[in-house]
């Protein structure tokens, strides 16, 4: 059974949102005789991560309200590498998207140089989010640091959250074919936060 790790590697100098220095992970290592320990200072939205509604909606649910069962199961990858600027309703209408699907979007973002931030990354437009809400999906993931840009008041995030749709960001899908997989998106078990880093793995078949 083939396994695909679609997570970003985390290291100093990695690509981070808007090239913000404060989003870079910092590692502090110390060694006492033969014992080495490392502290890490990391923004929860650095690298591959899962958002909770609190990220964009004041006083909304925090990360522990997302059941782990919703992050393990069948997933559909759609190749949208032909899309320019943003994913709109018209880009999605012909796809096999059904109620309760968890879907991942492979875009031109997956082919961008890995250590730099592209401010013109492909994102999910508001009308694309509206389509997914109408379809009744369970979750959506994308191959860039954020699912939207250039939209005042962040309607894509807010609408998806308001309709209990999970958002996964920072995926790496360059080598992934368009088809169905079995996904394990395992976040750090954080409490009271608006996001959590995750290791996301795809299997060609459901593990036995």
Protein Blocks (a to p, Z undefined) as FASTA:
>chain_A
ZZddfbdcddehiacehhiaklpccdddddehjaccddddddfkgcjddddfklmmghia
cfklpcfklmgccdddddfklbghiacfklmmmpccdehiacddddfklmgcfkbccfkb
ccddfklmmmmmmnopabdcddbfbfbehiehilmlmmmmmnopacdehiafklpccddd
dddddddddehiabdcddddddfbdcZZ
